[in-house]
Amino acid sequence: MTNSSVTANRDALSIIELFPQDEDWSLQTMRLLAQVAVGGADLFECARTAARIGNTSTDGEVWQREWSRTAEEITAAAETALAEGNLTTARRAFQRSGSYWRHSEFFLDTADPRREQAYRNGTRNFQKAAELSGGLIERIEVPFEGVTMDGYFVKPDASGTPRPTVLFLGGADSWAEELYFMGGTEFPSRGLNVVLVDTPGRGSSLRFKKLYSRPDYEVPVAAVLDFITQRPDVDTDRIGLAGVSFGGYYAPRAAAFEPRVKAVAAWCGTWSILTDFYEFYPPLQKQLQWLTGSADDAQARHKLAEFTLDGVAQKLTIPVYVMHGTDDLIMDIKGARRFIDALASNDVTADIYDGAGSLHCSYDYFSVATARLADWFVHRLG
């Protein structure tokens, strides 16, 4: 039986036009603003940066320069607070500055050296914040194919109590650090551990270790589970798996072949990455070519043809949660519906947002969407 929950509110504002000259700029800045509630950004720091960019320029250099400026300013404030012994202030500023560095590089070409530098700056600042978390955000290195995948183990407290644990996978090169603000805080606040790792095709694994995305995502997921199930603070009988955006493919694919996963969530459903993502949203084609290690469009199409849940959805008998918006410009909702219809599980929750929450990853309904995601895992994992 499918439990379908539809939020209908067509009077709701969808994309907030901070940058009416560029819908992508507005959408991606909503992604940043959505994280204000959990410390990933500050509303007025964002507003001041947006004002400097203006509502007429379409110059990507202006975008990169002004968001980098904000990132540098907040980094300096964090360093000053740290030197003065104001650790909470420093931690929060390091977190926000990391988000601004990520935002600054989003529209740069994959070969632009400023993209790597922004990544190094942003991840370094998040790691400084993690060091000030009292041990609640722990850096980890997962052995995999001769290298390691970098990540974080985030826990509710330092008691060491075995807890339900969710592995949270990002999408088309979302950083592991950003996932902390995209729902990663919601799990520990409900008594669950959450694991954030740069799996193939993302973050440091892509940039520095040439671990490209792959259709058999159960292989890297198994490596992460092998690693975390050795920990005494992980209840090995209560492991969940979630994926956001492109992760809406990664998580169901892995769960279908990994018996240790007891519940899975696709935050953005899909059927075929080639048709529902690559062809549906051409602005991200260069990004998908990069993360698959493809030399050109033809090679990317050949590789991405294997990223399908046809024959996979039918294997999923564990509880499944799917969240998607009807106005998603990046991933075709038709793929989400096809995935839902093919599921073999008799415990399927489908939140299809129409109106508020209808954007990609429900950026315009973020506090509600992330809470529902985490609550669903609480009920399924205990």
PASE-908391 format. One record per atom (N, C-alpha, C): x, y negated, z negated. Coordinates in steps of 0.05 Angstrom, whole numbers, always signed. Atoms other than C-alpha are relative to their C-alpha. Layout:
! PASE-908391
((X, Y, Z));
...
! end
This chain:
! PASE-908391
((+17, +24, +0));
((+0, +0, +0));
((+18, -25, +0));
((-15, +25, -1));
((+25, -70, +17));
((-14, -21, -15));
((+11, +23, +15));
((+14, -126, -32));
((+9, -25, +14));
((-7, +23, -15));
((+13, -188, +11));
((-8, -26, -14));
((+6, +25, +14));
((+18, -255, -24));
((+5, -23, +19));
((-3, +22, -19));
((+6, -316, +21));
((-5, -26, -14));
((+4, +27, +11));
((+16, -387, -3));
((-10, -18, +22));
((+11, +17, -20));
((-30, -432, +37));
((-2, -28, -10));
((+1, +28, +8));
((-19, -507, +31));
((+9, -16, +23));
((-8, +13, -25));
((-18, -538, +100));
((+3, -30, -3));
((-4, +28, +4));
((-19, -608, +71));
((+28, -6, -10));
((-27, +5, +11));
((+51, -598, +43));
((+19, -10, +22));
((-21, +10, -18));
((+109, -636, +74));
((+20, +22, +5));
((-20, -21, -6));
((+157, -588, +110));
((+27, -12, -2));
((-27, +11, +1));
((+223, -619, +130));
((+0, -29, -9));
((-3, +27, +9));
((+241, -681, +92));
((+20, -14, +18));
((-16, +12, -20));
((+269, -727, +145));
((+20, -20, -11));
((-22, +17, +9));
((+330, -754, +109));
((+16, -11, +24));
((-14, +7, -24));
((+361, -755, +178));
((-19, +5, +23));
((+19, -4, -21));
((+305, -765, +228));
((+12, +4, +28));
((-14, -3, -26));
((+356, -766, +284));
((+9, +28, +5));
((-11, -27, -3));
((+376, -694, +272));
((-14, +19, -20));
((+15, -19, +17));
((+329, -639, +246));
((+18, +19, -15));
((-18, -18, +13));
((+387, -593, +230));
((+14, -13, -24));
((-12, +14, +22));
((+420, -646, +187));
((-19, -2, -23));
((+21, +2, +21));
((+355, -656, +149));
((-4, +27, -14));
((+6, -26, +11));
((+343, -581, +140));
((+23, +9, -18));
((-22, -9, +16));
((+413, -566, +115));
((+4, -17, -25));
((-2, +16, +24));
((+411, -625, +67));
((-22, +8, -20));
((+20, -11, +18));
((+345, -598, +39));
((+11, +25, -14));
((-13, -23, +12));
((+384, -534, +27));
((+17, -8, -24));
((-17, +10, +22));
((+432, -575, -16));
((-18, -11, -22));
((+17, +12, +19));
((+377, -614, -50));
((-16, +21, -17));
((+15, -22, +14));
((+341, -549, -68));
((+16, +9, -24));
((-17, -10, +21));
((+400, -533, -113));
((+4, -20, -23));
((-3, +21, +21));
((+395, -597, -154));
((-10, +11, -27));
((+12, -9, +25));
((+351, -562, -206));
((+18, +18, -16));
((-18, -18, +14));
((+406, -512, -223));
((+29, -9, +0));
((-27, +11, +3));
((+466, -558, -221));
((+18, +2, +25));
((-16, -1, -25));
((+488, -547, -149));
((+5, -26, +14));
((-2, +27, -11));
((+480, -620, -132));
((-14, -19, -18));
((+14, +21, +14));
((+456, -686, -158));
((-16, -16, +20));
((+18, +13, -19));
((+397, -721, -125));
((+12, -27, +10));
((-8, +28, -7));
((+427, -791, -127));
((+28, +0, +13));
((-25, -3, -15));
((+497, -769, -106));
((-6, +7, +30));
((+8, -7, -27));
((+463, -738, -45));
((-12, -24, +14));
((+14, +23, -12));
((+420, -800, -33));
((+20, -21, +9));
((-20, +20, -6));
((+480, -846, -35));
((+16, +8, +25));
((-15, -10, -23));
((+518, -802, +14));
((-17, -2, +25));
((+18, +2, -24));
((+458, -799, +61));
((-3, -29, +9));
((+3, +29, -8));
((+452, -875, +59));
((+25, -9, +15));
((-25, +8, -14));
((+525, -882, +80));
((+0, +11, +29));
((+1, -12, -27));
((+513, -835, +139));
((-20, -15, +17));
((+20, +15, -15));
((+450, -872, +159));
((-20, +18, +14));
((+21, -15, -13));
((+389, -851, +198));
((+0, -3, +30));
((-1, +3, -30));
((+413, -866, +269));
((+24, +15, +11));
((-24, -13, -10));
((+483, -836, +275));
((-4, +30, +4));
((-1, -29, -5));
((+491, -767, +306));
((+29, +10, +2));
((-28, -5, -2));
((+566, -768, +298));
((+8, +20, -22));
((-8, -20, +20));
((+590, -704, +264));
((+24, -8, -16));
((-23, +10, +15));
((+654, -740, +243));
((-9, -16, -24));
((+11, +15, +22));
((+613, -787, +201));
((-10, +18, -22));
((+11, -20, +18));
((+578, -728, +169));
((+23, +12, -17));
((-23, -13, +14));
((+644, -693, +152));
((+14, -20, -19));
((-15, +20, +15));
((+677, -758, +127));
((-15, -7, -26));
((+15, +10, +24));
((+621, -780, +80));
((-6, +22, -20));
((+4, -21, +20));
((+606, -713, +48));
((+26, +8, -12));
((-27, -5, +11));
((+681, -702, +39));
((+6, -21, -21));
((-5, +22, +19));
((+685, -770, +6));
((-14, +5, -26));
((+15, -6, +24));
((+630, -751, -43));
((+13, +23, -15));
((-13, -23, +13));
((+664, -684, -57));
((+26, -8, -14));
((-25, +9, +13));
((+730, -719, -71));
((-5, -17, -25));
((+6, +17, +23));
((+698, -770, -117));
((-9, +17, -24));
((+10, -16, +22));
((+662, -717, -158));
((+22, +19, -11));
((-23, -16, +9));
((+725, -674, -160));
((+17, -17, -20));
((-16, +18, +17));
((+763, -734, -189));
((-14, -4, -27));
((+15, +4, +25));
((+708, -744, -241));
((+2, +26, -17));
((-3, -25, +15));
((+713, -670, -260));
((+27, +2, -12));
((-27, -1, +11));
((+788, -674, -268));
((+4, -19, -24));
((-2, +19, +22));
((+782, -735, -312));
((-14, +11, -25));
((+15, -12, +23));
((+729, -702, -356));
((+16, +23, -12));
((-16, -23, +10));
((+773, -640, -362));
((+23, -10, -17));
((-23, +11, +14));
((+833, -682, -383));
((-8, -12, -27));
((+10, +12, +25));
((+791, -716, -436));
((-13, +20, -19));
((+11, -21, +17));
((+766, -650, -464));
((-30, +2, +2));
((+29, -2, -3));
((+695, -659, -439));
((-7, +23, +18));
((+0, -24, -16));
((+688, -588, -416));
((-27, +5, +15));
((+26, -4, -13));
((+613, -585, -401));
((-3, -19, +23));
((+1, +20, -22));
((+617, -649, -360));
((+18, +8, +23));
((-19, -9, -21));
((+677, -622, -323));
((-11, +24, +15));
((+11, -24, -14));
((+644, -555, -308));
((-22, -8, +19));
((+22, +8, -17));
((+582, -588, -280));
((+9, -15, +24));
((-10, +15, -23));
((+621, -636, -237));
((+16, +17, +19));
((-14, -19, -18));
((+666, -581, -210));
((-21, +16, +17));
((+20, -14, -15));
((+603, -543, -190));
((-12, -17, +22));
((+12, +17, -20));
((+572, -601, -154));
((+20, -7, +23));
((-20, +7, -21));
((+636, -620, -118));
((+4, +24, +19));
((-2, -23, -17));
((+642, -549, -93));
((-22, +2, +21));
((+23, +0, -18));
((+573, -554, -62));
((+4, -21, +22));
((-3, +21, -20));
((+591, -619, -28));
((+22, +7, +20));
((-20, -9, -19));
((+654, -589, +2));
((-12, +20, +20));
((+13, -19, -19));
((+612, -532, +31));
((-17, -15, +20));
((+18, +15, -17));
((+562, -582, +59));
((+16, -16, +21));
((-16, +16, -18));
((+617, -624, +91));
((+10, +15, +24));
((-12, -15, -22));
((+643, -568, +135));
((-20, +14, +17));
((+20, -17, -13));
((+577, -539, +158));
((-1, -3, +30));
((+3, +5, -29));
((+575, -571, +227));
((+26, -2, +15));
((-26, +0, -14));
((+649, -567, +243));
((+3, +26, +17));
((-7, -23, -16));
((+674, -520, +297));
((+15, +20, -17));
((-12, -21, +16));
((+697, -453, +269));
((+31, -2, +0));
((-29, +1, -3));
((+768, -468, +293));
((+12, -26, -13));
((-9, +25, +11));
((+771, -537, +260));
((+15, +5, -27));
((-14, -5, +25));
((+825, -535, +205));
((-13, -13, -24));
((+14, +13, +23));
((+783, -581, +162));
((-20, +19, -13));
((+19, -19, +11));
((+734, -525, +154));
((+13, +18, -20));
((-15, -17, +20));
((+785, -480, +120));
((+7, -16, -24));
((-8, +16, +23));
((+809, -537, +77));
((-23, -6, -19));
((+23, +4, +16));
((+739, -553, +54));
((-8, +25, -16));
((+5, -25, +13));
((+729, -480, +38));
((+19, +4, -24));
((-20, -3, +22));
((+793, -478, -4));
((-6, -19, -23));
((+6, +19, +21));
((+774, -541, -41));
((-25, +7, -15));
((+25, -7, +13));
((+703, -519, -54));
((+1, +24, -18));
((-2, -25, +16));
((+719, -449, -78));
((+18, -5, -24));
((-18, +6, +23));
((+776, -475, -122));
((-16, -14, -22));
((+15, +15, +20));
((+729, -523, -156));
((-21, +17, -14));
((+19, -18, +13));
((+676, -470, -168));
((+15, +18, -19));
((-15, -18, +17));
((+729, -425, -197));
((+9, -14, -26));
((-6, +15, +24));
((+750, -480, -244));
((-24, -2, -18));
((+25, +0, +16));
((+678, -485, -266));
((-5, +27, -13));
((+3, -27, +11));
((+676, -410, -276));
((+18, +4, -25));
((-18, -2, +23));
((+736, -415, -323));
((-11, -15, -24));
((+12, +16, +22));
((+695, -464, -365));
((-27, +11, -8));
((+27, -11, +6));
((+634, -418, -369));
((-1, +17, -25));
((-1, -17, +24));
((+655, -382, -432));
((-1, +29, +6));
((-2, -28, -8));
((+666, -317, -395));
((-26, +10, +13));
((+25, -10, -12));
((+595, -314, -366));
((+1, +2, +30));
((-5, -3, -28));
((+620, -324, -295));
((+28, +11, +3));
((-26, -14, +0));
((+676, -273, -285));
((+8, +5, +29));
((-10, -6, -27));
((+718, -270, -222));
((+7, +30, +2));
((-6, -28, -5));
((+724, -200, -192));
((+13, +4, +27));
((-12, -7, -26));
((+763, -167, -135));
((-8, +30, +5));
((+10, -27, -6));
((+730, -106, -103));
((+18, +13, +21));
((-17, -13, -21));
((+778, -58, -67));
((-17, +10, +23));
((+14, -8, -24));
((+757, -46, +5));
((+18, +1, +24));
((-15, -4, -25));
((+794, -18, +65));
((+27, -14, +0));
((-28, +10, +2));
((+863, -38, +42));
((+3, -28, -10));
((-1, +27, +10));
((+845, -107, +18));
((-20, -2, -24));
((+20, +4, +21));
((+798, -136, -35));
((-21, -20, +9));
((+21, +19, -5));
((+732, -172, -30));
((-4, -16, -25));
((+1, +18, +23));
((+729, -233, -76));
((-29, -5, -8));
((+27, +5, +8));
((+669, -247, -118));
((-2, -7, -30));
((+6, +8, +28));
((+637, -261, -186));
((-20, +20, -12));
((+19, -15, +16));
((+602, -221, -239));
((-11, -19, -21));
((+12, +19, +17));
((+552, -265, -275));
((-19, +14, -19));
((+15, -15, +20));
((+520, -242, -340));
((-14, -20, -19));
((+16, +18, +18));
((+469, -270, -390));
((+15, -8, -25));
((-15, +6, +24));
((+516, -266, -450));
((+25, +18, -1));
((-25, -14, +2));
((+581, -236, -474));
((-3, +25, -18));
((+4, -22, +18));
((+550, -179, -514));
((+10, +27, +11));
((-8, -26, -11));
((+570, -124, -466));
((-22, +20, +3));
((+22, -18, -2));
((+501, -94, -467));
((-5, +10, +28));
((+6, -9, -27));
((+486, -49, -407));
((-26, -12, +9));
((+23, +14, -10));
((+437, -87, -364));
((-7, +7, +29));
((+6, -1, -29));
((+399, -83, -299));
((+17, -20, +15));
((-20, +16, -15));
((+444, -112, -245));
((-9, -2, +29));
((+8, +5, -27));
((+428, -143, -178));
((+25, -9, +16));
((-21, +9, -19));
((+479, -148, -121));
((-14, -18, +20));
((+14, +20, -16));
((+460, -211, -83));
((+18, -7, +23));
((-15, +4, -24));
((+484, -216, -11));
((-8, -25, +15));
((+6, +24, -16));
((+490, -280, +29));
((-4, +6, +29));
((+6, -3, -28));
((+477, -292, +102));
((+22, -7, +18));
((-20, +6, -21));
((+514, -322, +161));
((+21, -18, -11));
((-22, +14, +12));
((+575, -342, +122));
((-8, -20, -22));
((+4, +15, +25));
((+542, -371, +61));
((+21, +9, -19));
((-22, -7, +18));
((+596, -373, +8));
((-12, +15, -24));
((+9, -13, +24));
((+591, -327, -52));
((-6, -20, -22));
((+3, +21, +20));
((+598, -390, -94));
((-28, -13, +3));
((+25, +13, -4));
((+536, -420, -63));
((-23, +17, -10));
((+21, -18, +9));
((+495, -359, -80));
((-7, -4, -30));
((+5, +6, +28));
((+503, -378, -153));
((-23, -20, -3));
((+21, +20, +1));
((+457, -437, -139));
((-24, +7, +17));
((+23, -8, -16));
((+411, -400, -91));
((-15, +24, -13));
((+14, -21, +15));
((+380, -357, -144));
((+17, +15, -19));
((-18, -15, +17));
((+442, -331, -178));
((-2, -7, -29));
((+4, +7, +28));
((+426, -369, -241));
((-26, +12, -11));
((+27, -9, +8));
((+355, -340, -243));
((+2, +28, -13));
((-2, -27, +11));
((+376, -268, -257));
((+10, +0, -29));
((-10, +0, +27));
((+419, -281, -319));
((-20, -12, -20));
((+19, +13, +18));
((+365, -326, -348));
((-23, +18, -7));
((+21, -20, +6));
((+319, -265, -347));
((+13, +26, -10));
((-12, -23, +13));
((+369, -217, -378));
((+13, +20, +19));
((-13, -18, -20));
((+398, -187, -313));
((+28, -11, +7));
((-25, +7, -12));
((+469, -187, -288));
((-5, -6, +30));
((+1, +4, -29));
((+480, -214, -217));
((+29, +1, +10));
((-26, -3, -12));
((+539, -197, -172));
((+1, -14, +27));
((-3, +16, -24));
((+562, -245, -117));
((+27, +6, +12));
((-26, -9, -12));
((+615, -219, -69));
((+1, -9, +29));
((-4, +6, -28));
((+644, -243, -3));
((+4, +27, +15));
((+0, -25, -16));
((+626, -180, +36));
((+7, -7, +29));
((-9, +6, -28));
((+647, -173, +110));
((-17, -20, +15));
((+13, +20, -15));
((+630, -231, +154));
((-6, -26, -15));
((+7, +23, +18));
((+628, -282, +97));
((+25, -9, -16));
((-19, +11, +19));
((+672, -328, +56));
((+29, +8, +5));
((-29, -6, -2));
((+744, -307, +42));
((+5, +25, +16));
((-4, -25, -15));
((+734, -238, +72));
((+1, -6, +30));
((-1, +7, -28));
((+720, -270, +140));
((+24, -18, +6));
((-20, +20, -7));
((+769, -328, +137));
((+29, +11, -3));
((-28, -7, +7));
((+831, -295, +107));
((+6, +30, +3));
((-5, -28, +0));
((+822, -220, +112));
((-11, +14, +25));
((+10, -11, -26));
((+789, -211, +181));
((-19, +23, -4));
((+21, -20, +4));
((+733, -169, +152));
((-25, -12, +12));
((+23, +11, -15));
((+680, -182, +204));
((-26, +15, -8));
((+26, -12, +6));
((+606, -167, +196));
((-2, +26, +16));
((+3, -27, -12));
((+584, -96, +213));
((-28, +9, -4));
((+28, -9, +3));
((+518, -61, +224));
((-4, +20, -23));
((+2, -19, +21));
((+533, -5, +174));
((+7, -12, -27));
((-7, +16, +24));
((+530, -51, +114));
((-1, +16, -26));
((-1, -17, +24));
((+519, +6, +66));
((+29, +7, -8));
((-28, -7, +6));
((+595, +17, +71));
((+12, -20, -20));
((-10, +19, +20));
((+617, -48, +38));
((-17, -1, -26));
((+17, +0, +24));
((+557, -46, -9));
((+8, +23, -19));
((-8, -23, +17));
((+578, +24, -33));
((+26, -7, -15));
((-25, +7, +13));
((+647, -4, -48));
((-5, -18, -24));
((+7, +18, +23));
((+617, -59, -92));
((-13, +16, -22));
((+14, -16, +20));
((+572, -9, -127));
((+20, +19, -14));
((-20, -17, +12));
((+631, +38, -139));
((+15, -16, -21));
((-16, +17, +18));
((+667, -20, -172));
((-16, -8, -25));
((+15, +11, +23));
((+611, -48, -216));
((-11, +22, -18));
((+11, -21, +16));
((+585, +19, -239));
((+20, +12, -20));
((-20, -8, +20));
((+650, +30, -276));
((+0, -18, -25));
((+2, +19, +23));
((+632, -28, -322));
((-19, +10, -20));
((+18, -9, +21));
((+601, -13, -389));
((-25, -18, -3));
((+23, +18, +2));
((+554, -74, -382));
((-19, +2, +23));
((+18, -5, -23));
((+520, -45, -320));
((-16, +25, -6));
((+18, -24, +2));
((+460, +2, -328));
((-1, +12, +28));
((-3, -11, -27));
((+475, +47, -269));
((-27, +12, +11));
((+26, -9, -9));
((+402, +71, -266));
((-18, -22, +8));
((+17, +23, -6));
((+376, +1, -255));
((+16, -21, +17));
((-15, +17, -18));
((+412, -30, -195));
((-19, -9, +22));
((+16, +11, -21));
((+378, -77, -147));
((+18, -13, +21));
((-15, +12, -23));
((+400, -107, -80));
((-17, -21, +13));
((+14, +21, -13));
((+379, -173, -50));
((+17, -13, +21));
((-14, +14, -21));
((+398, -209, +13));
((-15, -24, +10));
((+13, +24, -9));
((+384, -280, +37));
((+8, -6, +28));
((-5, +7, -28));
((+379, -303, +110));
((+9, +25, +15));
((-11, -24, -14));
((+423, -255, +151));
((+1, +24, -20));
((+0, -21, +21));
((+426, -217, +85));
((-27, +16, +0));
((+25, -15, -3));
((+354, -198, +101));
((+2, +24, +18));
((-7, -24, -14));
((+385, -148, +147));
((+19, +17, -17));
((-21, -15, +16));
((+445, -129, +103));
((-12, +17, -22));
((+10, -14, +24));
((+405, -111, +41));
((-18, +24, +6));
((+16, -24, -7));
((+351, -66, +71));
((+16, +22, +13));
((-17, -20, -14));
((+402, -32, +116));
((+15, +16, -21));
((-16, -14, +20));
((+447, -15, +56));
((-17, +16, -18));
((+18, -15, +18));
((+389, +5, +11));
((-10, +25, +11));
((+11, -24, -13));
((+364, +55, +61));
((+19, +24, -1));
((-20, -21, +0));
((+429, +94, +56));
((+15, +2, -27));
((-14, +1, +26));
((+450, +79, -16));
((-19, +7, -22));
((+20, -9, +20));
((+412, +121, -68));
((+2, -14, -27));
((-3, +14, +26));
((+439, +80, -126));
((-17, -26, -2));
((+17, +24, -1));
((+396, +21, -104));
((-29, +8, -6));
((+27, -7, +9));
((+328, +24, -139));
((-22, -20, +9));
((+19, +20, -10));
((+295, -39, -110));
((+16, -19, +18));
((-14, +17, -19));
((+312, -84, -51));
((-18, -23, +9));
((+14, +24, -8));
((+293, -154, -30));
((+13, -12, +25));
((-9, +14, -24));
((+298, -187, +38));
((-11, -29, -1));
((+9, +28, +1));
((+295, -263, +29));
((+5, -11, +28));
((+1, +3, -29));
((+280, -273, +103));
((+1, +28, +11));
((+1, -27, -12));
((+257, -210, +137));
((+9, -1, +29));
((-8, -2, -28));
((+282, -187, +205));
((-4, +28, +10));
((+0, -27, -13));
((+278, -130, +254));
((+25, +4, +17));
((-24, -1, -17));
((+333, -146, +303));
((+15, -27, -2));
((-16, +25, +3));
((+388, -197, +289));
((+4, -13, +28));
((-5, +11, -27));
((+400, -204, +364));
((-24, -17, +9));
((+23, +15, -10));
((+329, -226, +381));
((-11, -19, -20));
((+13, +16, +20));
((+304, -253, +315));
((+17, -23, -11));
((-18, +19, +12));
((+365, -295, +298));
((+18, -12, +23));
((-19, +9, -19));
((+418, -300, +353));
((-14, -14, +24));
((+14, +12, -22));
((+370, -313, +410));
((-21, -21, -9));
((+21, +17, +10));
((+317, -347, +368));
((+11, -28, -8));
((-12, +25, +10));
((+364, -401, +341));
((+28, -4, +11));
((-26, +4, -14));
((+420, -418, +391));
((+20, -17, -15));
((-21, +16, +13));
((+454, -471, +347));
((+19, +16, -18));
((-18, -16, +16));
((+483, -415, +304));
((+14, +22, +15));
((-13, -21, -15));
((+508, -372, +361));
((+30, +1, -3));
((-29, +0, +3));
((+580, -395, +354));
((+7, +11, -28));
((-5, -10, +27));
((+576, -380, +279));
((-2, +31, +0));
((+4, -29, -1));
((+550, -309, +293));
((+22, +14, +16));
((-23, -11, -15));
((+604, -298, +345));
((+25, +2, -18));
((-23, +0, +18));
((+656, -317, +293));
((-2, +22, -21));
((+1, -19, +22));
((+630, -274, +237));
((-1, +29, +9));
((-2, -27, -10));
((+625, -213, +282));
((+26, +6, +14));
((-26, -3, -13));
((+695, -224, +310));
((-3, +3, +30));
((+5, -2, -28));
((+668, -233, +380));
((+14, -22, +15));
((-15, +19, -16));
((+707, -268, +435));
((-18, -19, +15));
((+18, +16, -16));
((+646, -293, +472));
((-29, +9, -5));
((+28, -6, +3));
((+571, -291, +479));
((-6, +29, +7));
((+6, -27, -9));
((+570, -225, +517));
((+9, +20, -21));
((-9, -19, +20));
((+611, -189, +464));
((-17, -2, -25));
((+17, +3, +23));
((+569, -218, +408));
((-27, +14, +4));
((+26, -13, -6));
((+505, -194, +442));
((+3, +30, -2));
((-4, -29, +1));
((+534, -125, +450));
((+2, +10, -29));
((-3, -8, +28));
((+554, -121, +376));
((-26, -3, -15));
((+24, +5, +16));
((+491, -152, +349));
((-24, +17, +7));
((+21, -18, -8));
((+447, -104, +387));
((-2, +24, -20));
((+0, -22, +20));
((+467, -53, +333));
((-12, -9, -27));
((+10, +10, +25));
((+441, -98, +277));
((-31, +0, +1));
((+29, -3, -1));
((+370, -71, +277));
((-10, +18, -22));
((+12, -16, +20));
((+324, -42, +225));
((-19, +21, +11));
((+15, -21, -13));
((+290, +3, +275));
((+11, +27, -8));
((-10, -25, +10));
((+295, +72, +245));
((+11, -1, -29));
((-11, +4, +27));
((+320, +42, +179));
((-23, -7, -19));
((+23, +7, +17));
((+256, +10, +152));
((-16, +25, -8));
((+16, -24, +5));
((+223, +78, +157));
((+12, +18, -21));
((-14, -16, +21));
((+274, +107, +108));
((-3, -12, -28));
((+2, +13, +26));
((+259, +57, +53));
((-25, +8, -15));
((+22, -9, +17));
((+216, +89, -1));
((+0, -13, -27));
((-2, +14, +25));
((+239, +46, -59));
((-17, -26, +2));
((+14, +25, -2));
((+203, -19, -78));
((+15, -20, +17));
((-12, +19, -18));
((+214, -73, -26));
((-15, -27, -3));
((+11, +27, +1));
((+204, -148, -30));
((+9, -15, +25));
((-6, +16, -24));
((+201, -192, +32));
((-11, -28, -3));
((+9, +28, +1));
((+198, -268, +32));
((+8, -14, +26));
((-5, +14, -26));
((+192, -310, +95));
((-19, -23, +3));
((+18, +23, -5));
((+163, -376, +118));
((-10, -1, +28));
((+12, +0, -26));
((+116, -386, +176));
((+13, -21, +19));
((-13, +20, -16));
((+155, -447, +200));
((+30, +3, +1));
((-29, -5, +0));
((+224, -415, +196));
((+11, -5, +28));
((-12, +7, -26));
((+264, -447, +253));
((+24, +17, +7));
((-25, -14, -4));
((+324, -401, +244));
((-4, +30, +4));
((+5, -29, -3));
((+297, -330, +236));
((-30, +4, +7));
((+27, -4, -11));
((+235, -309, +275));
((-17, +16, -19));
((+18, -14, +18));
((+177, -290, +229));
((-11, +25, +13));
((+10, -24, -13));
((+155, -239, +281));
((+17, +24, -8));
((-17, -22, +8));
((+215, -197, +261));
((-6, +9, -29));
((+7, -7, +28));
((+195, -201, +187));
((-26, +16, +0));
((+25, -15, +0));
((+125, -178, +203));
((+3, +28, +11));
((-5, -26, -11));
((+150, -121, +245));
((+14, +18, -21));
((-13, -15, +22));
((+196, -99, +188));
((-19, +9, -21));
((+20, -7, +20));
((+140, -101, +138));
((-18, +22, +9));
((+19, -21, -11));
((+94, -60, +182));
((+13, +27, +2));
((-14, -26, -3));
((+147, -6, +191));
((+9, +13, -26));
((-10, -10, +25));
((+164, +3, +118));
((-15, +25, -9));
((+12, -25, +10));
((+152, +72, +88));
((-8, -2, -29));
((+5, +4, +29));
((+150, +47, +16));
((-29, -5, -5));
((+27, +6, +9));
((+83, +46, -20));
((+0, -23, -20));
((-2, +23, +19));
((+108, -12, -63));
((+14, -23, +15));
((-10, +22, -16));
((+117, -72, -16));
((-14, -25, -8));
((+11, +27, +6));
((+108, -144, -37));
((+10, -19, +22));
((-7, +18, -22));
((+107, -193, +21));
((-10, -28, -6));
((+7, +27, +4));
((+108, -267, +5));
((+5, -15, +26));
((-2, +14, -25));
((+94, -302, +71));
((-11, -28, -5));
((+8, +27, +8));
((+93, -377, +57));
((-9, -16, +24));
((+12, +16, -21));
((+49, -421, +99));
((-5, -28, -12));
((+1, +26, +13));
((+58, -495, +83));
((+24, -3, -17));
((-23, +1, +19));
((+101, -505, +21));
((+14, +27, +0));
((-16, -24, +0));
((+157, -454, +26));
((+3, +12, +28));
((+0, -12, -27));
((+149, -444, +101));
((+26, -4, +15));
((-25, +4, -13));
((+219, -467, +119));
((+19, +24, -4));
((-20, -21, +3));
((+280, -422, +126));
((+9, +1, -29));
((-7, -4, +28));
((+296, -393, +58));
((-17, -16, -20));
((+18, +15, +17));
((+238, -434, +30));
((+14, -22, -15));
((-14, +22, +13));
((+284, -493, +16));
((-19, -20, -13));
((+19, +20, +9));
((+222, -536, +6));
((-18, +11, -23));
((+16, -12, +22));
((+195, -489, -48));
((+18, +16, -18));
((-22, -16, +10));
((+260, -467, -78));
((-4, +10, -29));
((+3, -8, +28));
((+245, -467, -152));
((-21, +22, -4));
((+21, -21, +1));
((+182, -425, -141));
((+11, +26, +13));
((-9, -24, -15));
((+214, -378, -90));
((+21, +16, -15));
((-21, -14, +15));
((+276, -362, -131));
((-10, +13, -25));
((+13, -11, +24));
((+234, -351, -193));
((-15, +25, +7));
((+15, -24, -8));
((+189, -302, -156));
((+18, +23, +7));
((-20, -20, -7));
((+249, -265, -129));
((+10, +14, -25));
((-12, -11, +25));
((+280, -257, -198));
((-21, +15, -17));
((+21, -13, +16));
((+214, -240, -232));
((-7, +27, +12));
((+6, -26, -13));
((+201, -185, -180));
((+20, +21, -9));
((-20, -20, +8));
((+267, -152, -198));
((-3, +7, -29));
((+4, -6, +28));
((+252, -158, -272));
((-22, +22, -3));
((+22, -20, +2));
((+187, -119, -262));
((+7, +27, +13));
((-7, -25, -13));
((+218, -67, -216));
((+23, +14, -14));
((-23, -12, +14));
((+283, -56, -256));
((-4, +3, -30));
((+5, -3, +29));
((+256, -66, -326));
((+16, -20, -16));
! end
